[in-house]
C-alpha cells in the first residue's frame, strides 16, 4: 500500500529505472550532465549511483564534438539524464 | 483520521500518463511516465526537453535523474505553453 515504486510483475521490467538500465546496457546512449555537456557512446555499465561506464565516447559541448575517449567513467552525481538512442 | 494520498502515491497514479517535469534551474521535460523509484528518478518516453533558451530536444526514452527535479505536474505540459 505504501510502497511507491511500481513493479506490476514483481520483477524489474523496462518501465522502472532499474529495469530500463538493464535494458539499455550495451546500447548506444546519450548522457547529459547538469553542466550541459553531452556524452555519446556505448553503455558498458551503470550502478545505483548512476555512475556510468561508456565505450567509444564522444564528448559534445554545445552540440559540437570536443573530444573522443575510448573508455570513459562518468560519476553519477553529474548525470542529468541517460537517453537510449533510437 | 481520513485516508490521505501520499505524494509518491500521486505520482504512482500518473504512471502511463503524460507528465510535466520542472527541474531546479531553468529546465523542463514533458513526456509519458513509464516508471520511477524512491529517489523520483524517472523513466520517460516520447520526451521533449525544454532549454532555458526555449530550445526543444526530442528524446525517445530517458532515465531522468531525480536529484534536480523540483516539481511534477500530472497531465503533461499544456498545449502551446512553451515556444
Backbone of each chain as nested JSON, in Angstrom:
{
  "chains": [
    {"id": "A", "residues": [
      {"number": 1, "name": "UNK", "atoms": {"N": [0.839, -1.212, 0.0], "CA": [0.0, 0.0, 0.0], "C": [0.866, 1.251, 0.0]}},
      {"number": 2, "name": "UNK", "atoms": {"N": [1.909, 1.239, 0.86], "CA": [2.72, 2.447, 0.956], "C": [3.913, 2.429, 0.012]}},
      {"number": 3, "name": "UNK", "atoms": {"N": [4.214, 1.268, -0.584], "CA": [5.373, 1.2, -1.48], "C": [5.109, 2.021, -2.737]}},
      {"number": 4, "name": "UNK", "atoms": {"N": [5.934, 3.028, -3.006], "CA": [5.672, 3.908, -4.127], "C": [6.178, 3.382, -5.462]}},
      {"number": 5, "name": "UNK", "atoms": {"N": [7.212, 2.547, -5.427], "CA": [7.784, 2.105, -6.697], "C": [6.867, 1.087, -7.358]}},
      {"number": 6, "name": "UNK", "atoms": {"N": [6.494, 1.335, -8.614], "CA": [5.603, 0.418, -9.291], "C": [6.365, -0.793, -9.821]}},
      {"number": 7, "name": "UNK", "atoms": {"N": [5.932, -1.954, -9.478], "CA": [6.534, -3.173, -10.007], "C": [5.41, -4.166, -10.261]}},
      {"number": 8, "name": "UNK", "atoms": {"N": [4.713, -3.97, -11.395], "CA": [3.477, -4.717, -11.647], "C": [3.65, -6.237, -11.592]}},
      {"number": 9, "name": "UNK", "atoms": {"N": [4.816, -6.711, -12.076], "CA": [5.007, -8.152, -12.106], "C": [5.993, -8.629, -11.045]}},
      {"number": 10, "name": "UNK", "atoms": {"N": [6.248, -7.784, -10.075], "CA": [7.209, -8.158, -9.052], "C": [8.631, -7.876, -9.492]}},
      {"number": 11, "name": "UNK", "atoms": {"N": [9.034, -8.427, -10.62], "CA": [10.39, -8.21, -11.126], "C": [10.516, -6.828, -11.76]}},
      {"number": 12, "name": "UNK", "atoms": {"N": [11.762, -6.349, -11.868], "CA": [12.008, -5.061, -12.504], "C": [11.839, -5.219, -14.01]}},
      {"number": 13, "name": "UNK", "atoms": {"N": [10.879, -4.551, -14.576], "CA": [10.733, -4.568, -16.032], "C": [11.271, -3.256, -16.579]}},
      {"number": 14, "name": "UNK", "atoms": {"N": [11.14, -3.08, -17.871], "CA": [11.749, -1.922, -18.521], "C": [11.087, -0.613, -18.115]}},
      {"number": 15, "name": "UNK", "atoms": {"N": [10.027, -0.678, -17.351], "CA": [9.273, 0.538, -17.055], "C": [9.814, 1.304, -15.876]}},
      {"number": 16, "name": "UNK", "atoms": {"N": [10.474, 0.636, -14.957], "CA": [11.042, 1.388, -13.835], "C": [12.548, 1.576, -14.043]}},
      {"number": 17, "name": "UNK", "atoms": {"N": [13.152, 2.5, -13.277], "CA": [14.539, 2.893, -13.56], "C": [15.523, 1.727, -13.654]}},
      {"number": 18, "name": "UNK", "atoms": {"N": [15.502, 0.779, -12.733], "CA": [16.499, -0.294, -12.797], "C": [16.254, -1.21, -13.999]}},
      {"number": 19, "name": "UNK", "atoms": {"N": [14.987, -1.412, -14.328], "CA": [14.662, -2.225, -15.489], "C": [15.084, -1.565, -16.786]}},
      {"number": 20, "name": "UNK", "atoms": {"N": [14.891, -0.268, -16.855], "CA": [15.31, 0.497, -18.031], "C": [16.822, 0.393, -18.216]}},
      {"number": 21, "name": "UNK", "atoms": {"N": [17.559, 0.519, -17.109], "CA": [19.022, 0.457, -17.19], "C": [19.503, -0.892, -17.691]}},
      {"number": 22, "name": "UNK", "atoms": {"N": [18.929, -1.96, -17.156], "CA": [19.374, -3.276, -17.616], "C": [18.999, -3.504, -19.078]}},
      {"number": 23, "name": "UNK", "atoms": {"N": [17.94, -2.842, -19.53], "CA": [17.5, -2.979, -20.913], "C": [18.467, -2.307, -21.885]}},
      {"number": 24, "name": "UNK", "atoms": {"N": [19.083, -1.209, -21.48], "CA": [19.893, -0.428, -22.425], "C": [21.394, -0.69, -22.293]}},
      {"number": 25, "name": "UNK", "atoms": {"N": [21.803, -1.636, -21.439], "CA": [23.232, -1.991, -21.364], "C": [23.682, -2.518, -22.727]}},
      {"number": 26, "name": "UNK", "atoms": {"N": [24.819, -1.984, -23.2], "CA": [25.351, -2.405, -24.49], "C": [24.836, -1.591, -25.658]}},
      {"number": 27, "name": "UNK", "atoms": {"N": [23.833, -0.768, -25.423], "CA": [23.231, 0.027, -26.491], "C": [23.885, 1.405, -26.583]}},
      {"number": 28, "name": "UNK", "atoms": {"N": [23.782, 2.062, -27.741], "CA": [24.267, 3.434, -27.836], "C": [23.358, 4.378, -27.048]}},
      {"number": 29, "name": "UNK", "atoms": {"N": [23.979, 5.221, -26.24], "CA": [23.205, 6.12, -25.383], "C": [23.756, 7.546, -25.465]}},
      {"number": 30, "name": "UNK", "atoms": {"N": [22.924, 8.475, -25.032], "CA": [23.327, 9.861, -24.843], "C": [23.212, 10.164, -23.362]}},
      {"number": 31, "name": "UNK", "atoms": {"N": [24.291, 10.652, -22.772], "CA": [24.275, 11.022, -21.355], "C": [24.458, 12.518, -21.267]}},
      {"number": 32, "name": "UNK", "atoms": {"N": [23.511, 13.201, -20.667], "CA": [23.644, 14.646, -20.497], "C": [23.947, 14.95, -19.042]}},
      {"number": 33, "name": "UNK", "atoms": {"N": [24.946, 15.784, -18.823], "CA": [25.307, 16.186, -17.466], "C": [24.581, 17.472, -17.105]}},
      {"number": 34, "name": "UNK", "atoms": {"N": [24.602, 17.784, -15.828], "CA": [23.967, 19.019, -15.368], "C": [24.625, 20.256, -15.975]}},
      {"number": 35, "name": "UNK", "atoms": {"N": [25.9, 20.137, -16.32], "CA": [26.615, 21.254, -16.937], "C": [26.185, 21.497, -18.378]}},
      {"number": 36, "name": "UNK", "atoms": {"N": [25.458, 20.552, -18.968], "CA": [25.03, 20.674, -20.354], "C": [25.908, 19.899, -21.316]}},
      {"number": 37, "name": "UNK", "atoms": {"N": [27.062, 19.436, -20.834], "CA": [27.943, 18.63, -21.679], "C": [27.269, 17.286, -21.962]}},
      {"number": 38, "name": "UNK", "atoms": {"N": [27.412, 16.822, -23.196], "CA": [26.764, 15.579, -23.61], "C": [27.825, 14.542, -23.966]}},
      {"number": 39, "name": "UNK", "atoms": {"N": [27.628, 13.326, -23.513], "CA": [28.493, 12.214, -23.886], "C": [27.663, 11.179, -24.635]}},
      {"number": 40, "name": "UNK", "atoms": {"N": [28.155, 10.814, -25.805], "CA": [27.502, 9.764, -26.589], "C": [28.452, 8.577, -26.691]}},
      {"number": 41, "name": "UNK", "atoms": {"N": [27.936, 7.406, -26.437], "CA": [28.775, 6.215, -26.534], "C": [27.975, 4.964, -26.27]}},
      {"number": 42, "name": "UNK", "atoms": {"N": [28.708, 3.867, -26.238], "CA": [28.063, 2.589, -25.969], "C": [28.073, 2.349, -24.469]}},
      {"number": 43, "name": "UNK", "atoms": {"N": [26.917, 2.109, -23.903], "CA": [26.793, 1.965, -22.449], "C": [27.338, 0.61, -21.997]}},
      {"number": 44, "name": "UNK", "atoms": {"N": [28.417, 0.688, -21.223], "CA": [29.034, -0.537, -20.756], "C": [28.369, -1.004, -19.46]}},
      {"number": 45, "name": "UNK", "atoms": {"N": [28.21, -0.082, -18.52], "CA": [27.553, -0.434, -17.253], "C": [27.09, 0.811, -16.518]}},
      {"number": 46, "name": "UNK", "atoms": {"N": [26.143, 0.612, -15.618], "CA": [25.632, 1.663, -14.74], "C": [25.434, 1.049, -13.366]}},
      {"number": 47, "name": "UNK", "atoms": {"N": [25.499, 1.863, -12.32], "CA": [25.157, 1.366, -10.989], "C": [24.077, 2.237, -10.361]}},
      {"number": 48, "name": "UNK", "atoms": {"N": [23.779, 1.949, -9.126], "CA": [22.704, 2.642, -8.428], "C": [22.948, 4.117, -8.194]}},
      {"number": 49, "name": "UNK", "atoms": {"N": [24.213, 4.55, -8.309], "CA": [24.522, 5.978, -8.18], "C": [24.433, 6.699, -9.517]}},
      {"number": 50, "name": "UNK", "atoms": {"N": [24.096, 5.944, -10.573], "CA": [24.146, 6.454, -11.946], "C": [25.575, 6.75, -12.384]}},
      {"number": 51, "name": "UNK", "atoms": {"N": [26.57, 6.163, -11.689], "CA": [27.906, 6.132, -12.265], "C": [27.793, 5.365, -13.564]}},
      {"number": 52, "name": "UNK", "atoms": {"N": [28.52, 5.819, -14.584], "CA": [28.343, 5.252, -15.914], "C": [29.694, 4.945, -16.538]}},
      {"number": 53, "name": "UNK", "atoms": {"N": [29.808, 3.783, -17.148], "CA": [30.975, 3.463, -17.959], "C": [30.552, 3.417, -19.417]}},
      {"number": 54, "name": "UNK", "atoms": {"N": [31.243, 4.194, -20.243], "CA": [30.932, 4.284, -21.663], "C": [32.133, 3.84, -22.489]}},
      {"number": 55, "name": "UNK", "atoms": {"N": [31.86, 3.304, -23.674], "CA": [32.905, 2.958, -24.632], "C": [32.713, 3.794, -25.888]}},
      {"number": 56, "name": "UNK", "atoms": {"N": [33.805, 4.028, -26.604], "CA": [33.786, 4.813, -27.854], "C": [33.011, 6.112, -27.638]}},
      {"number": 57, "name": "UNK", "atoms": {"N": [33.467, 6.865, -26.66], "CA": [32.72, 8.025, -26.191], "C": [33.06, 9.29, -26.98]}},
      {"number": 58, "name": "UNK", "atoms": {"N": [32.033, 10.002, -27.352], "CA": [32.198, 11.328, -27.952], "C": [31.731, 12.366, -26.94]}},
      {"number": 59, "name": "UNK", "atoms": {"N": [32.529, 13.411, -26.749], "CA": [32.154, 14.499, -25.848], "C": [31.673, 15.675, -26.683]}},
      {"number": 60, "name": "UNK", "atoms": {"N": [30.428, 16.088, -26.474], "CA": [29.88, 17.207, -27.228], "C": [29.59, 18.383, -26.308]}},
      {"number": 61, "name": "UNK", "atoms": {"N": [30.116, 19.544, -26.701], "CA": [29.851, 20.773, -25.968], "C": [29.132, 21.724, -26.917]}},
      {"number": 62, "name": "UNK", "atoms": {"N": [27.951, 22.168, -26.528], "CA": [27.093, 22.985, -27.394], "C": [26.851, 22.293, -28.736]}},
      {"number": 63, "name": "UNK", "atoms": {"N": [26.71, 20.987, -28.695], "CA": [26.415, 20.228, -29.903], "C": [27.614, 19.965, -30.797]}},
      {"number": 64, "name": "UNK", "atoms": {"N": [28.777, 20.522, -30.437], "CA": [29.975, 20.329, -31.267], "C": [30.898, 19.305, -30.615]}},
      {"number": 65, "name": "UNK", "atoms": {"N": [31.481, 18.45, -31.457], "CA": [32.379, 17.413, -30.953], "C": [33.638, 18.053, -30.378]}},
      {"number": 66, "name": "UNK", "atoms": {"N": [33.877, 17.788, -29.109], "CA": [35.048, 18.358, -28.444], "C": [36.198, 17.348, -28.381]}},
      {"number": 67, "name": "UNK", "atoms": {"N": [35.879, 16.114, -27.957], "CA": [36.916, 15.104, -27.79], "C": [36.337, 13.706, -27.993]}},
      {"number": 68, "name": "UNK", "atoms": {"N": [37.232, 12.751, -28.139], "CA": [36.851, 11.343, -28.193], "C": [37.585, 10.582, -27.094]}},
      {"number": 69, "name": "UNK", "atoms": {"N": [36.888, 9.647, -26.483], "CA": [37.504, 8.8, -25.47], "C": [37.2, 7.344, -25.823]}},
      {"number": 70, "name": "UNK", "atoms": {"N": [38.195, 6.474, -25.649], "CA": [37.953, 5.056, -25.881], "C": [37.07, 4.484, -24.798]}},
      {"number": 71, "name": "UNK", "atoms": {"N": [37.391, 4.82, -23.579], "CA": [36.687, 4.331, -22.4], "C": [36.492, 5.516, -21.467]}},
      {"number": 72, "name": "UNK", "atoms": {"N": [35.312, 5.653, -20.894], "CA": [35.099, 6.794, -20.005], "C": [34.214, 6.398, -18.838]}},
      {"number": 73, "name": "UNK", "atoms": {"N": [34.548, 6.941, -17.685], "CA": [33.731, 6.774, -16.484], "C": [33.139, 8.127, -16.138]}},
      {"number": 74, "name": "UNK", "atoms": {"N": [31.845, 8.168, -15.926], "CA": [31.185, 9.409, -15.526], "C": [30.634, 9.221, -14.118]}},
      {"number": 75, "name": "UNK", "atoms": {"N": [30.996, 10.098, -13.201], "CA": [30.484, 9.992, -11.835], "C": [29.009, 10.388, -11.803]}},
      {"number": 76, "name": "UNK", "atoms": {"N": [28.229, 9.58, -11.105], "CA": [26.776, 9.673, -11.189], "C": [26.16, 10.989, -10.771]}},
      {"number": 77, "name": "UNK", "atoms": {"N": [26.811, 11.697, -9.833], "CA": [26.188, 12.926, -9.334], "C": [26.075, 14.004, -10.41]}},
      {"number": 78, "name": "UNK", "atoms": {"N": [26.868, 13.881, -11.487], "CA": [26.837, 14.87, -12.561], "C": [25.768, 14.592, -13.613]}},
      {"number": 79, "name": "UNK", "atoms": {"N": [25.172, 13.423, -13.551], "CA": [24.283, 12.992, -14.634], "C": [22.897, 13.606, -14.486]}},
      {"number": 80, "name": "UNK", "atoms": {"N": [22.426, 14.236, -15.544], "CA": [21.037, 14.715, -15.555], "C": [20.13, 13.633, -16.136]}},
      {"number": 81, "name": "UNK", "atoms": {"N": [20.491, 13.109, -17.312], "CA": [19.7, 12.002, -17.837], "C": [20.523, 11.071, -18.715]}},
      {"number": 82, "name": "UNK", "atoms": {"N": [20.012, 9.864, -18.849], "CA": [20.55, 8.878, -19.778], "C": [19.455, 8.596, -20.796]}},
      {"number": 83, "name": "UNK", "atoms": {"N": [19.774, 8.799, -22.051], "CA": [18.783, 8.593, -23.097], "C": [19.214, 7.453, -24.013]}},
      {"number": 84, "name": "UNK", "atoms": {"N": [18.31, 6.547, -24.287], "CA": [18.583, 5.476, -25.248], "C": [18.463, 6.061, -26.649]}},
      {"number": 85, "name": "UNK", "atoms": {"N": [19.517, 5.96, -27.445], "CA": [19.453, 6.472, -28.813], "C": [18.557, 5.569, -29.643]}},
      {"number": 86, "name": "UNK", "atoms": {"N": [17.73, 6.165, -30.483], "CA": [16.809, 5.36, -31.286], "C": [17.516, 4.855, -32.545]}}
    ]},
    {"id": "B", "residues": [
      {"number": 1, "name": "UNK", "atoms": {"N": [-8.954, 9.298, 11.493], "CA": [-8.15, 10.081, 10.532], "C": [-8.562, 9.698, 9.111]}},
      {"number": 2, "name": "UNK", "atoms": {"N": [-8.808, 10.658, 8.298], "CA": [-9.156, 10.392, 6.907], "C": [-7.933, 9.87, 6.164]}},
      {"number": 3, "name": "UNK", "atoms": {"N": [-8.17, 8.972, 5.224], "CA": [-7.033, 8.47, 4.439], "C": [-6.486, 9.592, 3.567]}},
      {"number": 4, "name": "UNK", "atoms": {"N": [-5.167, 9.69, 3.574], "CA": [-4.571, 10.729, 2.737], "C": [-3.695, 10.104, 1.665]}},
      {"number": 5, "name": "UNK", "atoms": {"N": [-3.609, 10.793, 0.561], "CA": [-2.808, 10.333, -0.564], "C": [-1.394, 10.859, -0.395]}},
      {"number": 6, "name": "UNK", "atoms": {"N": [-0.45, 9.932, -0.231], "CA": [0.943, 10.333, -0.094], "C": [1.462, 10.898, -1.419]}},
      {"number": 7, "name": "UNK", "atoms": {"N": [2.422, 11.814, -1.346], "CA": [2.931, 12.434, -2.581], "C": [3.366, 11.42, -3.636]}},
      {"number": 8, "name": "UNK", "atoms": {"N": [4.11, 10.404, -3.239], "CA": [4.582, 9.441, -4.236], "C": [3.457, 8.541, -4.756]}},
      {"number": 9, "name": "UNK", "atoms": {"N": [2.392, 8.407, -3.971], "CA": [1.222, 7.668, -4.469], "C": [0.524, 8.447, -5.583]}},
      {"number": 10, "name": "UNK", "atoms": {"N": [0.579, 9.762, -5.465], "CA": [0.026, 10.609, -6.533], "C": [0.804, 10.362, -7.83]}},
      {"number": 11, "name": "UNK", "atoms": {"N": [2.134, 10.285, -7.706], "CA": [2.957, 10.05, -8.894], "C": [2.723, 8.64, -9.435]}},
      {"number": 12, "name": "UNK", "atoms": {"N": [2.518, 7.697, -8.518], "CA": [2.238, 6.323, -8.943], "C": [0.986, 6.269, -9.813]}},
      {"number": 13, "name": "UNK", "atoms": {"N": [0.029, 7.109, -9.506], "CA": [-1.203, 7.16, -10.299], "C": [-0.981, 7.731, -11.692]}},
      {"number": 14, "name": "UNK", "atoms": {"N": [0.167, 8.403, -11.884], "CA": [0.467, 9.026, -13.175], "C": [1.224, 8.105, -14.12]}},
      {"number": 15, "name": "UNK", "atoms": {"N": [1.616, 6.919, -13.628], "CA": [2.372, 6.003, -14.478], "C": [1.534, 5.645, -15.706]}},
      {"number": 16, "name": "UNK", "atoms": {"N": [2.126, 5.807, -16.872], "CA": [1.428, 5.551, -18.13], "C": [0.79, 6.789, -18.724]}},
      {"number": 17, "name": "UNK", "atoms": {"N": [0.852, 7.898, -17.99], "CA": [0.197, 9.13, -18.445], "C": [1.238, 10.216, -18.717]}},
      {"number": 18, "name": "UNK", "atoms": {"N": [0.839, 11.25, -19.449], "CA": [1.745, 12.369, -19.677], "C": [2.061, 13.09, -18.363]}},
      {"number": 19, "name": "UNK", "atoms": {"N": [3.295, 13.534, -18.258], "CA": [3.698, 14.269, -17.066], "C": [4.634, 15.393, -17.465]}},
      {"number": 20, "name": "UNK", "atoms": {"N": [4.635, 16.438, -16.695], "CA": [5.448, 17.626, -16.938], "C": [6.39, 17.759, -15.755]}},
      {"number": 21, "name": "UNK", "atoms": {"N": [7.679, 17.749, -16.056], "CA": [8.7, 17.788, -15.008], "C": [9.407, 19.136, -15.057]}},
      {"number": 22, "name": "UNK", "atoms": {"N": [9.397, 19.848, -13.949], "CA": [10.111, 21.121, -13.862], "C": [11.317, 20.911, -12.95]}},
      {"number": 23, "name": "UNK", "atoms": {"N": [12.483, 21.187, -13.482], "CA": [13.729, 20.967, -12.76], "C": [14.115, 22.219, -11.972]}},
      {"number": 24, "name": "UNK", "atoms": {"N": [15.013, 21.992, -11.009], "CA": [15.683, 23.138, -10.39], "C": [16.45, 23.845, -11.499]}},
      {"number": 25, "name": "UNK", "atoms": {"N": [16.436, 25.136, -11.509], "CA": [17.06, 25.807, -12.642], "C": [16.109, 25.791, -13.811]}},
      {"number": 26, "name": "UNK", "atoms": {"N": [16.472, 26.443, -14.884], "CA": [15.523, 26.712, -15.956], "C": [15.48, 25.585, -16.972]}},
      {"number": 27, "name": "UNK", "atoms": {"N": [14.953, 24.451, -16.568], "CA": [14.861, 23.329, -17.49], "C": [13.601, 22.531, -17.205]}},
      {"number": 28, "name": "UNK", "atoms": {"N": [12.973, 22.055, -18.28], "CA": [11.729, 21.292, -18.122], "C": [11.713, 20.111, -19.085]}},
      {"number": 29, "name": "UNK", "atoms": {"N": [10.962, 19.096, -18.696], "CA": [10.764, 17.933, -19.554], "C": [9.278, 17.628, -19.584]}},
      {"number": 30, "name": "UNK", "atoms": {"N": [8.787, 17.187, -20.739], "CA": [7.44, 16.628, -20.754], "C": [7.47, 15.319, -21.534]}},
      {"number": 31, "name": "UNK", "atoms": {"N": [6.715, 14.371, -21.068], "CA": [6.682, 13.063, -21.71], "C": [5.76, 12.124, -20.961]}},
      {"number": 32, "name": "UNK", "atoms": {"N": [5.775, 10.868, -21.391], "CA": [4.942, 9.861, -20.733], "C": [5.748, 9.168, -19.642]}},
      {"number": 33, "name": "UNK", "atoms": {"N": [5.205, 9.127, -18.442], "CA": [5.892, 8.498, -17.315], "C": [5.739, 6.979, -17.396]}},
      {"number": 34, "name": "UNK", "atoms": {"N": [6.879, 6.3, -17.492], "CA": [6.829, 4.832, -17.539], "C": [7.074, 4.221, -16.166]}},
      {"number": 35, "name": "UNK", "atoms": {"N": [7.85, 4.906, -15.345], "CA": [8.137, 4.386, -14.01], "C": [9.019, 5.338, -13.24]}},
      {"number": 36, "name": "UNK", "atoms": {"N": [9.164, 5.052, -11.946], "CA": [10.009, 5.902, -11.101], "C": [10.42, 5.085, -9.89]}},
      {"number": 37, "name": "UNK", "atoms": {"N": [11.376, 5.612, -9.121], "CA": [11.786, 4.93, -7.895], "C": [11.674, 5.882, -6.697]}},
      {"number": 38, "name": "UNK", "atoms": {"N": [12.19, 5.416, -5.544], "CA": [12.055, 6.194, -4.312], "C": [12.782, 7.54, -4.367]}},
      {"number": 39, "name": "UNK", "atoms": {"N": [13.792, 7.647, -5.243], "CA": [14.511, 8.916, -5.392], "C": [13.821, 9.843, -6.375]}},
      {"number": 40, "name": "UNK", "atoms": {"N": [12.701, 9.373, -6.955], "CA": [11.999, 10.077, -8.022], "C": [12.879, 10.195, -9.275]}},
      {"number": 41, "name": "UNK", "atoms": {"N": [13.834, 9.251, -9.418], "CA": [14.399, 9.044, -10.75], "C": [13.246, 8.54, -11.602]}},
      {"number": 42, "name": "UNK", "atoms": {"N": [13.175, 9.012, -12.853], "CA": [12.011, 8.656, -13.664], "C": [12.411, 8.113, -15.027]}},
      {"number": 43, "name": "UNK", "atoms": {"N": [11.676, 7.127, -15.503], "CA": [11.799, 6.697, -16.889], "C": [10.666, 7.367, -17.663]}},
      {"number": 44, "name": "UNK", "atoms": {"N": [11.052, 8.111, -18.7], "CA": [10.085, 8.857, -19.501], "C": [10.211, 8.461, -20.968]}},
      {"number": 45, "name": "UNK", "atoms": {"N": [9.085, 8.499, -21.664], "CA": [9.032, 8.133, -23.076], "C": [8.483, 9.303, -23.885]}},
      {"number": 46, "name": "UNK", "atoms": {"N": [8.91, 9.364, -25.152], "CA": [8.49, 10.457, -26.055], "C": [8.661, 11.823, -25.378]}},
      {"number": 47, "name": "UNK", "atoms": {"N": [9.903, 12.088, -25.011], "CA": [10.209, 13.239, -24.177], "C": [10.562, 14.453, -25.025]}},
      {"number": 48, "name": "UNK", "atoms": {"N": [10.134, 15.603, -24.573], "CA": [10.63, 16.868, -25.099], "C": [11.352, 17.573, -23.968]}},
      {"number": 49, "name": "UNK", "atoms": {"N": [12.597, 17.952, -24.253], "CA": [13.401, 18.685, -23.278], "C": [13.334, 20.163, -23.636]}},
      {"number": 50, "name": "UNK", "atoms": {"N": [13.005, 20.99, -22.669], "CA": [12.902, 22.426, -22.901], "C": [14.071, 23.117, -22.208]}},
      {"number": 51, "name": "UNK", "atoms": {"N": [14.839, 23.818, -23.006], "CA": [16.031, 24.507, -22.547], "C": [15.659, 25.857, -21.93]}},
      {"number": 52, "name": "UNK", "atoms": {"N": [16.631, 26.478, -21.272], "CA": [16.406, 27.839, -20.769], "C": [16.131, 28.802, -21.922]}},
      {"number": 53, "name": "UNK", "atoms": {"N": [16.721, 28.5, -23.1], "CA": [16.567, 29.377, -24.263], "C": [15.248, 29.136, -24.995]}},
      {"number": 54, "name": "UNK", "atoms": {"N": [14.511, 28.107, -24.584], "CA": [13.284, 27.75, -25.269], "C": [13.505, 26.679, -26.316]}},
      {"number": 55, "name": "UNK", "atoms": {"N": [14.769, 26.293, -26.523], "CA": [15.08, 25.243, -27.489], "C": [14.491, 23.912, -27.028]}},
      {"number": 56, "name": "UNK", "atoms": {"N": [13.963, 23.151, -27.996], "CA": [13.351, 21.865, -27.667], "C": [14.171, 20.727, -28.251]}},
      {"number": 57, "name": "UNK", "atoms": {"N": [14.334, 19.684, -27.476], "CA": [15.019, 18.481, -27.936], "C": [14.102, 17.299, -27.713]}},
      {"number": 58, "name": "UNK", "atoms": {"N": [13.915, 16.499, -28.768], "CA": [13.089, 15.297, -28.634], "C": [13.972, 14.114, -28.247]}},
      {"number": 59, "name": "UNK", "atoms": {"N": [13.514, 13.329, -27.3], "CA": [14.249, 12.156, -26.847], "C": [13.268, 10.986, -26.758]}},
      {"number": 60, "name": "UNK", "atoms": {"N": [13.611, 9.841, -27.38], "CA": [12.643, 8.727, -27.398], "C": [12.367, 8.147, -26.007]}},
      {"number": 61, "name": "UNK", "atoms": {"N": [13.443, 7.894, -25.237], "CA": [13.252, 7.26, -23.926], "C": [14.431, 7.618, -23.033]}},
      {"number": 62, "name": "UNK", "atoms": {"N": [14.151, 8.126, -21.85], "CA": [15.247, 8.554, -20.979], "C": [15.043, 8.094, -19.541]}},
      {"number": 63, "name": "UNK", "atoms": {"N": [16.159, 7.992, -18.831], "CA": [16.138, 7.886, -17.375], "C": [16.583, 9.232, -16.847]}},
      {"number": 64, "name": "UNK", "atoms": {"N": [15.684, 9.922, -16.198], "CA": [15.959, 11.262, -15.677], "C": [16.36, 11.158, -14.212]}},
      {"number": 65, "name": "UNK", "atoms": {"N": [17.501, 11.738, -13.878], "CA": [17.984, 11.757, -12.504], "C": [17.031, 12.596, -11.632]}},
      {"number": 66, "name": "UNK", "atoms": {"N": [16.634, 12.033, -10.511], "CA": [15.693, 12.73, -9.643], "C": [16.302, 13.845, -8.821]}},
      {"number": 67, "name": "UNK", "atoms": {"N": [17.632, 13.92, -8.836], "CA": [18.345, 14.854, -7.979], "C": [17.937, 16.307, -8.192]}},
      {"number": 68, "name": "UNK", "atoms": {"N": [17.694, 16.68, -9.437], "CA": [17.408, 18.085, -9.735], "C": [15.942, 18.345, -10.083]}},
      {"number": 69, "name": "UNK", "atoms": {"N": [15.1, 17.367, -9.753], "CA": [13.668, 17.545, -10.017], "C": [13.066, 18.468, -8.961]}},
      {"number": 70, "name": "UNK", "atoms": {"N": [12.293, 19.418, -9.421], "CA": [11.645, 20.352, -8.5], "C": [10.151, 20.046, -8.384]}},
      {"number": 71, "name": "UNK", "atoms": {"N": [9.482, 19.908, -9.514], "CA": [8.025, 19.764, -9.476], "C": [7.547, 18.842, -10.595]}},
      {"number": 72, "name": "UNK", "atoms": {"N": [6.496, 18.093, -10.292], "CA": [5.879, 17.201, -11.276], "C": [4.423, 17.605, -11.443]}},
      {"number": 73, "name": "UNK", "atoms": {"N": [4.0, 17.756, -12.688], "CA": [2.61, 18.128, -12.94], "C": [1.956, 17.033, -13.786]}},
      {"number": 74, "name": "UNK", "atoms": {"N": [1.009, 16.297, -13.182], "CA": [0.301, 15.258, -13.925], "C": [-0.483, 15.857, -15.085]}},
      {"number": 75, "name": "UNK", "atoms": {"N": [-0.544, 15.091, -16.183], "CA": [-1.294, 15.547, -17.351], "C": [-0.42, 16.141, -18.424]}},
      {"number": 76, "name": "UNK", "atoms": {"N": [0.847, 16.421, -18.098], "CA": [1.772, 16.954, -19.091], "C": [1.686, 18.451, -19.228]}},
      {"number": 77, "name": "UNK", "atoms": {"N": [2.477, 18.954, -20.183], "CA": [2.527, 20.397, -20.407], "C": [1.321, 20.835, -21.219]}},
      {"number": 78, "name": "UNK", "atoms": {"N": [0.663, 21.92, -20.804], "CA": [-0.488, 22.406, -21.575], "C": [-0.082, 22.748, -23.008]}},
      {"number": 79, "name": "UNK", "atoms": {"N": [-0.992, 22.556, -23.956], "CA": [-0.71, 22.838, -25.368], "C": [-0.323, 24.301, -25.547]}},
      {"number": 80, "name": "UNK", "atoms": {"N": [0.741, 24.505, -26.321], "CA": [1.151, 25.862, -26.649], "C": [1.676, 26.645, -25.478]}},
      {"number": 81, "name": "UNK", "atoms": {"N": [2.085, 25.916, -24.426], "CA": [2.576, 26.6, -23.23], "C": [3.962, 27.169, -23.463]}},
      {"number": 82, "name": "UNK", "atoms": {"N": [4.797, 26.349, -24.079], "CA": [6.198, 26.737, -24.263], "C": [6.474, 26.886, -25.745]}},
      {"number": 83, "name": "UNK", "atoms": {"N": [7.21, 27.895, -26.139], "CA": [7.551, 28.044, -27.554], "C": [9.008, 28.423, -27.698]}}
    ]}
  ]
}
